[in-house]
Structure formats: C-alpha cells, structure tokens
Amino acid sequence: MIIQICVGSSCCIKGSERLVEMFDQAIALSGRDKDITLAGSFCIGKCSPVGVTVQVNDDIHVGVTPEGFRDFWSQVVLPTLAKEDQM
C-alpha cells in the first residue's frame, strides 16, 4: 500500500505535517511498516477548503484532518490493508 500525503502549501497550512507524524506512528504501532509506504507529495490536485488531501493507492481522499485521523485510519486504511491481504 502506498499512502501519499499532500505537503503542498495549502495542505501544509491545514495540518499535513501533523498527519505525516500521525500516519508514521500508526504504521509503526500496527507493525505493518513493511506493507505500507508513506510518502509526501506536492499538490495532488484535489484541494479542499478543509483538511488535507491523502491518496491511498489510487484512491484520493480530501478533507482529512488530524482530528479525523482515527476514523480515516479505521475506515480507509485498515480495510484497504485487509483487502490487499486477501489478494
């Protein structure tokens, strides 16, 4: 799995640095660091007035915030990992 977090100026202002830290910690705690590549990306092109743009594999998610990280992790990242495990 590849998770790309937009670190362009707009997303940086909206908390991308904090999200990078949160993803890094969650990946380490999950023990799936060999299964997940975390990367920064300049503008993904789907800016949102609220939150950061995050791409998980080919799926783009807009409006991800540090406050909504846990929900994003449990509703997007973990199901994607489970689907990949089944392949």
Biopython code that builds the backbone (N, CA, C, O; Angstrom):
import numpy as np
from Bio.PDB.StructureBuilder import StructureBuilder

atoms = [
    (1, "MET", "N", (0.850, -1.168, 0.000)),
    (1, "MET", "CA", (0.000, 0.000, 0.000)),
    (1, "MET", "C", (0.894, 1.229, 0.000)),
    (1, "MET", "O", (1.922, 1.276, 0.676)),
    (2, "ILE", "N", (0.481, 2.212, -0.767)),
    (2, "ILE", "CA", (1.185, 3.488, -0.779)),
    (2, "ILE", "C", (0.230, 4.579, -0.296)),
    (2, "ILE", "O", (-0.852, 4.763, -0.853)),
    (3, "ILE", "N", (0.638, 5.287, 0.729)),
    (3, "ILE", "CA", (-0.120, 6.429, 1.239)),
    (3, "ILE", "C", (0.697, 7.674, 0.936)),
    (3, "ILE", "O", (1.833, 7.815, 1.389)),
    (4, "GLN", "N", (0.102, 8.577, 0.161)),
    (4, "GLN", "CA", (0.759, 9.844, -0.156)),
    (4, "GLN", "C", (-0.021, 10.969, 0.490)),
    (4, "GLN", "O", (-1.238, 11.063, 0.332)),
    (5, "ILE", "N", (0.671, 11.809, 1.208)),
    (5, "ILE", "CA", (0.049, 12.945, 1.876)),
    (5, "ILE", "C", (0.523, 14.211, 1.181)),
    (5, "ILE", "O", (1.724, 14.430, 1.019)),
    (6, "CYS", "N", (-0.420, 15.034, 0.775)),
    (6, "CYS", "CA", (-0.067, 16.288, 0.129)),
    (6, "CYS", "C", (0.645, 17.188, 1.139)),
    (6, "CYS", "O", (0.158, 17.416, 2.246)),
    (7, "VAL", "N", (1.796, 17.687, 0.730)),
    (7, "VAL", "CA", (2.541, 18.615, 1.573)),
    (7, "VAL", "C", (2.706, 19.956, 0.861)),
    (7, "VAL", "O", (3.588, 20.746, 1.196)),
    (8, "GLY", "N", (1.849, 20.195, -0.119)),
    (8, "GLY", "CA", (1.854, 21.487, -0.786)),
    (8, "GLY", "C", (1.443, 22.574, 0.196)),
    (8, "GLY", "O", (0.986, 22.284, 1.301)),
    (9, "SER", "N", (1.608, 23.813, -0.209)),
    (9, "SER", "CA", (1.401, 24.930, 0.724)),
    (9, "SER", "C", (-0.002, 24.948, 1.328)),
    (9, "SER", "O", (-0.148, 25.198, 2.524)),
    (10, "SER", "N", (-1.021, 24.691, 0.537)),
    (10, "SER", "CA", (-2.395, 24.725, 1.057)),
    (10, "SER", "C", (-2.613, 23.636, 2.113)),
    (10, "SER", "O", (-3.172, 23.903, 3.176)),
    (11, "CYS", "N", (-2.175, 22.427, 1.820)),
    (11, "CYS", "CA", (-2.357, 21.326, 2.767)),
    (11, "CYS", "C", (-1.438, 21.464, 3.976)),
    (11, "CYS", "O", (-1.780, 21.038, 5.080)),
    (12, "CYS", "N", (-0.279, 22.057, 3.759)),
    (12, "CYS", "CA", (0.646, 22.279, 4.876)),
    (12, "CYS", "C", (-0.011, 23.170, 5.930)),
    (12, "CYS", "O", (0.102, 22.919, 7.130)),
    (13, "ILE", "N", (-0.686, 24.200, 5.469)),
    (13, "ILE", "CA", (-1.390, 25.112, 6.375)),
    (13, "ILE", "C", (-2.509, 24.381, 7.125)),
    (13, "ILE", "O", (-2.839, 24.735, 8.257)),
    (14, "LYS", "N", (-3.087, 23.360, 6.485)),
    (14, "LYS", "CA", (-4.223, 22.634, 7.065)),
    (14, "LYS", "C", (-3.824, 21.424, 7.896)),
    (14, "LYS", "O", (-4.692, 20.667, 8.332)),
    (15, "GLY", "N", (-2.521, 21.223, 8.127)),
    (15, "GLY", "CA", (-2.117, 20.182, 9.062)),
    (15, "GLY", "C", (-1.425, 18.970, 8.476)),
    (15, "GLY", "O", (-1.362, 17.934, 9.138)),
    (16, "SER", "N", (-0.899, 19.054, 7.253)),
    (16, "SER", "CA", (-0.276, 17.866, 6.666)),
    (16, "SER", "C", (0.928, 17.379, 7.470)),
    (16, "SER", "O", (1.165, 16.174, 7.552)),
    (17, "GLU", "N", (1.683, 18.291, 8.059)),
    (17, "GLU", "CA", (2.852, 17.876, 8.851)),
    (17, "GLU", "C", (2.414, 17.003, 10.027)),
    (17, "GLU", "O", (3.036, 15.979, 10.312)),
    (18, "ARG", "N", (1.367, 17.403, 10.690)),
    (18, "ARG", "CA", (0.845, 16.615, 11.818)),
    (18, "ARG", "C", (0.318, 15.266, 11.336)),
    (18, "ARG", "O", (0.511, 14.249, 12.002)),
    (19, "LEU", "N", (-0.352, 15.254, 10.174)),
    (19, "LEU", "CA", (-0.857, 13.989, 9.639)),
    (19, "LEU", "C", (0.279, 13.032, 9.291)),
    (19, "LEU", "O", (0.164, 11.827, 9.515)),
    (20, "VAL", "N", (1.363, 13.553, 8.750)),
    (20, "VAL", "CA", (2.516, 12.699, 8.455)),
    (20, "VAL", "C", (2.986, 12.024, 9.744)),
    (20, "VAL", "O", (3.246, 10.821, 9.758)),
    (21, "GLU", "N", (3.092, 12.784, 10.806)),
    (21, "GLU", "CA", (3.506, 12.228, 12.100)),
    (21, "GLU", "C", (2.522, 11.163, 12.580)),
    (21, "GLU", "O", (2.929, 10.108, 13.067)),
    (22, "MET", "N", (1.234, 11.442, 12.442)),
    (22, "MET", "CA", (0.212, 10.510, 12.912)),
    (22, "MET", "C", (0.232, 9.215, 12.095)),
    (22, "MET", "O", (0.129, 8.125, 12.659)),
    (23, "PHE", "N", (0.362, 9.329, 10.779)),
    (23, "PHE", "CA", (0.462, 8.134, 9.944)),
    (23, "PHE", "C", (1.709, 7.342, 10.301)),
    (23, "PHE", "O", (1.653, 6.118, 10.417)),
    (24, "ASP", "N", (2.820, 8.017, 10.475)),
    (24, "ASP", "CA", (4.073, 7.350, 10.809)),
    (24, "ASP", "C", (3.934, 6.552, 12.103)),
    (24, "ASP", "O", (4.371, 5.404, 12.182)),
    (25, "GLN", "N", (3.329, 7.161, 13.108)),
    (25, "GLN", "CA", (3.128, 6.477, 14.391)),
    (25, "GLN", "C", (2.169, 5.294, 14.247)),
    (25, "GLN", "O", (2.426, 4.214, 14.778)),
    (26, "ALA", "N", (1.076, 5.500, 13.533)),
    (26, "ALA", "CA", (0.080, 4.433, 13.367)),
    (26, "ALA", "C", (0.658, 3.251, 12.593)),
    (26, "ALA", "O", (0.377, 2.096, 12.911)),
    (27, "ILE", "N", (1.457, 3.544, 11.589)),
    (27, "ILE", "CA", (2.086, 2.467, 10.815)),
    (27, "ILE", "C", (3.042, 1.681, 11.705)),
    (27, "ILE", "O", (3.047, 0.450, 11.671)),
    (28, "ALA", "N", (3.840, 2.371, 12.491)),
    (28, "ALA", "CA", (4.784, 1.696, 13.384)),
    (28, "ALA", "C", (4.043, 0.845, 14.416)),
    (28, "ALA", "O", (4.427, -0.296, 14.672)),
    (29, "LEU", "N", (2.990, 1.396, 15.002)),
    (29, "LEU", "CA", (2.226, 0.654, 16.016)),
    (29, "LEU", "C", (1.504, -0.553, 15.435)),
    (29, "LEU", "O", (1.309, -1.554, 16.125)),
    (30, "SER", "N", (1.110, -0.463, 14.179)),
    (30, "SER", "CA", (0.377, -1.561, 13.553)),
    (30, "SER", "C", (1.294, -2.721, 13.177)),
    (30, "SER", "O", (0.827, -3.833, 12.929)),
    (31, "GLY", "N", (2.611, -2.456, 13.137)),
    (31, "GLY", "CA", (3.543, -3.493, 12.734)),
    (31, "GLY", "C", (3.508, -3.774, 11.242)),
    (31, "GLY", "O", (4.036, -4.787, 10.783)),
    (32, "ARG", "N", (2.880, -2.869, 10.479)),
    (32, "ARG", "CA", (2.725, -3.086, 9.035)),
    (32, "ARG", "C", (3.664, -2.192, 8.225)),
    (32, "ARG", "O", (3.388, -1.882, 7.066)),
    (33, "ASP", "N", (4.773, -1.780, 8.840)),
    (33, "ASP", "CA", (5.668, -0.855, 8.156)),
    (33, "ASP", "C", (6.292, -1.447, 6.895)),
    (33, "ASP", "O", (6.744, -0.694, 6.032)),
    (34, "LYS", "N", (6.330, -2.759, 6.762)),
    (34, "LYS", "CA", (6.829, -3.369, 5.521)),
    (34, "LYS", "C", (5.747, -3.424, 4.447)),
    (34, "LYS", "O", (6.042, -3.636, 3.270)),
    (35, "ASP", "N", (4.502, -3.234, 4.854)),
    (35, "ASP", "CA", (3.385, -3.304, 3.916)),
    (35, "ASP", "C", (2.910, -1.935, 3.445)),
    (35, "ASP", "O", (2.170, -1.835, 2.467)),
    (36, "ILE", "N", (3.337, -0.873, 4.143)),
    (36, "ILE", "CA", (2.857, 0.471, 3.847)),
    (36, "ILE", "C", (4.032, 1.389, 3.558)),
    (36, "ILE", "O", (4.979, 1.478, 4.340)),
    (37, "THR", "N", (3.956, 2.062, 2.431)),
    (37, "THR", "CA", (4.934, 3.092, 2.100)),
    (37, "THR", "C", (4.266, 4.439, 2.321)),
    (37, "THR", "O", (3.223, 4.722, 1.733)),
    (38, "LEU", "N", (4.857, 5.263, 3.161)),
    (38, "LEU", "CA", (4.342, 6.598, 3.451)),
    (38, "LEU", "C", (5.201, 7.603, 2.706)),
    (38, "LEU", "O", (6.427, 7.589, 2.815)),
    (39, "ALA", "N", (4.548, 8.480, 1.945)),
    (39, "ALA", "CA", (5.289, 9.453, 1.142)),
    (39, "ALA", "C", (4.590, 10.800, 1.159)),
    (39, "ALA", "O", (3.369, 10.889, 1.287)),
    (40, "GLY", "N", (5.385, 11.832, 1.028)),
    (40, "GLY", "CA", (4.842, 13.165, 0.835)),
    (40, "GLY", "C", (4.700, 13.416, -0.648)),
    (40, "GLY", "O", (5.436, 12.847, -1.454)),
    (41, "SER", "N", (3.773, 14.250, -1.004)),
    (41, "SER", "CA", (3.547, 14.571, -2.408)),
    (41, "SER", "C", (3.177, 16.033, -2.516)),
    (41, "SER", "O", (2.420, 16.551, -1.696)),
    (42, "PHE", "N", (3.707, 16.695, -3.519)),
    (42, "PHE", "CA", (3.230, 18.049, -3.748)),
    (42, "PHE", "C", (1.853, 17.958, -4.350)),
    (42, "PHE", "O", (1.388, 16.850, -4.617)),
    (43, "CYS", "N", (1.202, 19.021, -4.569)),
    (43, "CYS", "CA", (-0.220, 19.092, -4.887)),
    (43, "CYS", "C", (-0.731, 17.902, -5.702)),
    (43, "CYS", "O", (-0.244, 17.616, -6.795)),
    (44, "ILE", "N", (-1.717, 17.226, -5.139)),
    (44, "ILE", "CA", (-2.354, 16.094, -5.794)),
    (44, "ILE", "C", (-3.460, 16.595, -6.731)),
    (44, "ILE", "O", (-3.935, 15.859, -7.596)),
    (45, "GLY", "N", (-3.856, 17.848, -6.547)),
    (45, "GLY", "CA", (-4.811, 18.461, -7.460)),
    (45, "GLY", "C", (-6.259, 18.393, -7.029)),
    (45, "GLY", "O", (-7.143, 18.731, -7.816)),
    (46, "LYS", "N", (-6.527, 17.981, -5.843)),
    (46, "LYS", "CA", (-7.903, 17.881, -5.350)),
    (46, "LYS", "C", (-8.029, 18.650, -4.044)),
    (46, "LYS", "O", (-8.471, 18.098, -3.036)),
    (47, "CYS", "N", (-7.649, 19.904, -4.057)),
    (47, "CYS", "CA", (-7.637, 20.716, -2.839)),
    (47, "CYS", "C", (-9.037, 20.851, -2.240)),
    (47, "CYS", "O", (-10.037, 20.912, -2.956)),
    (48, "SER", "N", (-9.077, 20.893, -0.953)),
    (48, "SER", "CA", (-10.314, 21.035, -0.200)),
    (48, "SER", "C", (-10.191, 22.265, 0.693)),
    (48, "SER", "O", (-9.100, 22.576, 1.170)),
    (49, "PRO", "N", (-11.294, 22.962, 0.920)),
    (49, "PRO", "CA", (-11.212, 24.114, 1.816)),
    (49, "PRO", "C", (-10.918, 23.716, 3.264)),
    (49, "PRO", "O", (-10.493, 24.549, 4.065)),
    (50, "VAL", "N", (-11.140, 22.461, 3.594)),
    (50, "VAL", "CA", (-10.883, 21.956, 4.945)),
    (50, "VAL", "C", (-10.072, 20.673, 4.823)),
    (50, "VAL", "O", (-10.443, 19.774, 4.068)),
    (51, "GLY", "N", (-8.995, 20.584, 5.543)),
    (51, "GLY", "CA", (-8.242, 19.338, 5.613)),
    (51, "GLY", "C", (-7.260, 19.138, 4.477)),
    (51, "GLY", "O", (-7.089, 19.989, 3.604)),
    (52, "VAL", "N", (-6.629, 17.991, 4.523)),
    (52, "VAL", "CA", (-5.515, 17.627, 3.668)),
    (52, "VAL", "C", (-5.965, 16.566, 2.670)),
    (52, "VAL", "O", (-6.860, 15.769, 2.952)),
    (53, "THR", "N", (-5.332, 16.570, 1.502)),
    (53, "THR", "CA", (-5.600, 15.539, 0.505)),
    (53, "THR", "C", (-4.631, 14.380, 0.728)),
    (53, "THR", "O", (-3.418, 14.572, 0.824)),
    (54, "VAL", "N", (-5.195, 13.175, 0.807)),
    (54, "VAL", "CA", (-4.412, 11.965, 1.041)),
    (54, "VAL", "C", (-4.786, 10.952, -0.032)),
    (54, "VAL", "O", (-5.964, 10.701, -0.285)),
    (55, "GLN", "N", (-3.768, 10.376, -0.658)),
    (55, "GLN", "CA", (-4.005, 9.347, -1.662)),
    (55, "GLN", "C", (-3.584, 8.002, -1.088)),
    (55, "GLN", "O", (-2.452, 7.838, -0.631)),
    (56, "VAL", "N", (-4.505, 7.041, -1.116)),
    (56, "VAL", "CA", (-4.239, 5.678, -0.670)),
    (56, "VAL", "C", (-4.313, 4.802, -1.911)),
    (56, "VAL", "O", (-5.384, 4.591, -2.480)),
    (57, "ASN", "N", (-3.161, 4.301, -2.316)),
    (57, "ASN", "CA", (-3.023, 3.625, -3.602)),
    (57, "ASN", "C", (-3.528, 4.567, -4.692)),
    (57, "ASN", "O", (-2.928, 5.620, -4.909)),
    (58, "ASP", "N", (-4.609, 4.218, -5.380)),
    (58, "ASP", "CA", (-5.124, 5.084, -6.450)),
    (58, "ASP", "C", (-6.310, 5.932, -6.014)),
    (58, "ASP", "O", (-6.821, 6.726, -6.805)),
    (59, "ASP", "N", (-6.756, 5.781, -4.779)),
    (59, "ASP", "CA", (-7.937, 6.490, -4.294)),
    (59, "ASP", "C", (-7.541, 7.787, -3.592)),
    (59, "ASP", "O", (-6.704, 7.791, -2.690)),
    (60, "ILE", "N", (-8.158, 8.886, -4.022)),
    (60, "ILE", "CA", (-7.863, 10.202, -3.454)),
    (60, "ILE", "C", (-8.959, 10.578, -2.463)),
    (60, "ILE", "O", (-10.150, 10.476, -2.759)),
    (61, "HIS", "N", (-8.534, 11.010, -1.290)),
    (61, "HIS", "CA", (-9.443, 11.418, -0.223)),
    (61, "HIS", "C", (-9.131, 12.863, 0.138)),
    (61, "HIS", "O", (-7.973, 13.222, 0.353)),
    (62, "VAL", "N", (-10.147, 13.671, 0.202)),
    (62, "VAL", "CA", (-9.940, 15.088, 0.521)),
    (62, "VAL", "C", (-10.518, 15.407, 1.896)),
    (62, "VAL", "O", (-11.426, 14.732, 2.381)),
    (63, "GLY", "N", (-9.972, 16.446, 2.506)),
    (63, "GLY", "CA", (-10.505, 16.909, 3.782)),
    (63, "GLY", "C", (-10.098, 16.100, 4.984)),
    (63, "GLY", "O", (-10.793, 16.124, 6.000)),
    (64, "VAL", "N", (-8.989, 15.377, 4.906)),
    (64, "VAL", "CA", (-8.518, 14.589, 6.046)),
    (64, "VAL", "C", (-7.866, 15.550, 7.041)),
    (64, "VAL", "O", (-7.010, 16.354, 6.672)),
    (65, "THR", "N", (-8.274, 15.458, 8.289)),
    (65, "THR", "CA", (-7.764, 16.344, 9.333)),
    (65, "THR", "C", (-7.123, 15.515, 10.447)),
    (65, "THR", "O", (-7.422, 14.329, 10.590)),
    (66, "PRO", "N", (-6.251, 16.130, 11.227)),
    (66, "PRO", "CA", (-5.707, 15.405, 12.384)),
    (66, "PRO", "C", (-6.823, 14.905, 13.317)),
    (66, "PRO", "O", (-6.725, 13.820, 13.889)),
    (67, "GLU", "N", (-7.870, 15.705, 13.459)),
    (67, "GLU", "CA", (-8.984, 15.307, 14.338)),
    (67, "GLU", "C", (-9.739, 14.093, 13.773)),
    (67, "GLU", "O", (-10.302, 13.310, 14.539)),
    (68, "GLY", "N", (-9.756, 13.934, 12.485)),
    (68, "GLY", "CA", (-10.461, 12.816, 11.855)),
    (68, "GLY", "C", (-9.551, 11.657, 11.494)),
    (68, "GLY", "O", (-9.972, 10.712, 10.827)),
    (69, "PHE", "N", (-8.290, 11.730, 11.939)),
    (69, "PHE", "CA", (-7.323, 10.702, 11.560)),
    (69, "PHE", "C", (-7.753, 9.302, 11.967)),
    (69, "PHE", "O", (-7.702, 8.380, 11.153)),
    (70, "ARG", "N", (-8.171, 9.130, 13.205)),
    (70, "ARG", "CA", (-8.542, 7.775, 13.683)),
    (70, "ARG", "C", (-9.638, 7.153, 12.832)),
    (70, "ARG", "O", (-9.574, 5.972, 12.492)),
    (71, "ASP", "N", (-10.649, 7.954, 12.486)),
    (71, "ASP", "CA", (-11.710, 7.445, 11.620)),
    (71, "ASP", "C", (-11.160, 7.088, 10.244)),
    (71, "ASP", "O", (-11.509, 6.047, 9.686)),
    (72, "PHE", "N", (-10.301, 7.948, 9.694)),
    (72, "PHE", "CA", (-9.715, 7.675, 8.386)),
    (72, "PHE", "C", (-8.900, 6.385, 8.430)),
    (72, "PHE", "O", (-9.000, 5.552, 7.529)),
    (73, "TRP", "N", (-8.109, 6.226, 9.459)),
    (73, "TRP", "CA", (-7.289, 5.024, 9.604)),
    (73, "TRP", "C", (-8.164, 3.775, 9.663)),
    (73, "TRP", "O", (-7.892, 2.792, 8.975)),
    (74, "SER", "N", (-9.212, 3.814, 10.482)),
    (74, "SER", "CA", (-10.050, 2.622, 10.657)),
    (74, "SER", "C", (-11.018, 2.385, 9.502)),
    (74, "SER", "O", (-11.373, 1.238, 9.227)),
    (75, "GLN", "N", (-11.448, 3.435, 8.826)),
    (75, "GLN", "CA", (-12.444, 3.276, 7.764)),
    (75, "GLN", "C", (-11.849, 3.190, 6.361)),
    (75, "GLN", "O", (-12.507, 2.714, 5.437)),
    (76, "VAL", "N", (-10.612, 3.647, 6.197)),
    (76, "VAL", "CA", (-9.993, 3.629, 4.868)),
    (76, "VAL", "C", (-8.741, 2.752, 4.846)),
    (76, "VAL", "O", (-8.652, 1.819, 4.048)),
    (77, "VAL", "N", (-7.790, 3.041, 5.703)),
    (77, "VAL", "CA", (-6.503, 2.351, 5.640)),
    (77, "VAL", "C", (-6.627, 0.874, 6.025)),
    (77, "VAL", "O", (-6.185, 0.004, 5.275)),
    (78, "LEU", "N", (-7.212, 0.588, 7.163)),
    (78, "LEU", "CA", (-7.298, -0.812, 7.603)),
    (78, "LEU", "C", (-8.100, -1.688, 6.646)),
    (78, "LEU", "O", (-7.666, -2.802, 6.352)),
    (79, "PRO", "N", (-9.262, -1.232, 6.141)),
    (79, "PRO", "CA", (-9.977, -2.063, 5.151)),
    (79, "PRO", "C", (-9.175, -2.277, 3.858)),
    (79, "PRO", "O", (-9.251, -3.347, 3.255)),
    (80, "THR", "N", (-8.417, -1.275, 3.437)),
    (80, "THR", "CA", (-7.597, -1.429, 2.235)),
    (80, "THR", "C", (-6.501, -2.472, 2.476)),
    (80, "THR", "O", (-6.221, -3.305, 1.614)),
    (81, "LEU", "N", (-5.888, -2.412, 3.662)),
    (81, "LEU", "CA", (-4.890, -3.424, 4.000)),
    (81, "LEU", "C", (-5.497, -4.825, 4.025)),
    (81, "LEU", "O", (-4.899, -5.776, 3.522)),
    (82, "ALA", "N", (-6.677, -4.947, 4.608)),
    (82, "ALA", "CA", (-7.345, -6.251, 4.679)),
    (82, "ALA", "C", (-7.640, -6.775, 3.275)),
    (82, "ALA", "O", (-7.478, -7.964, 3.000)),
    (83, "LYS", "N", (-8.070, -5.887, 2.401)),
    (83, "LYS", "CA", (-8.356, -6.292, 1.016)),
    (83, "LYS", "C", (-7.073, -6.755, 0.337)),
    (83, "LYS", "O", (-7.078, -7.756, -0.380)),
    (84, "GLU", "N", (-5.984, -6.043, 0.555)),
    (84, "GLU", "CA", (-4.701, -6.438, -0.039)),
    (84, "GLU", "C", (-4.216, -7.761, 0.524)),
    (84, "GLU", "O", (-3.606, -8.551, -0.197)),
    (85, "ASP", "N", (-4.476, -8.018, 1.804)),
    (85, "ASP", "CA", (-4.072, -9.281, 2.421)),
    (85, "ASP", "C", (-4.785, -10.472, 1.781)),
    (85, "ASP", "O", (-4.243, -11.577, 1.731)),
    (86, "GLN", "N", (-5.991, -10.241, 1.296)),
    (86, "GLN", "CA", (-6.790, -11.317, 0.690)),
    (86, "GLN", "C", (-6.338, -11.653, -0.716)),
    (86, "GLN", "O", (-6.685, -12.705, -1.252)),
    (87, "MET", "N", (-5.559, -10.757, -1.316)),
    (87, "MET", "CA", (-5.128, -10.992, -2.707)),
    (87, "MET", "C", (-4.011, -11.993, -2.776)),
    (87, "MET", "O", (-3.529, -12.306, -3.864)),
]
sb = StructureBuilder()
sb.init_structure("model")
sb.init_model(0)
sb.init_chain("A")
sb.init_seg("    ")
for serial, (resi, resn, name, xyz) in enumerate(atoms, 1):
    if name == "N":
        sb.init_residue(resn, " ", resi, " ")
    sb.init_atom(name, np.array(xyz, "f"), 0.0, 1.0, " ", f" {name:<3s}", serial, name[0])
structure = sb.get_structure()
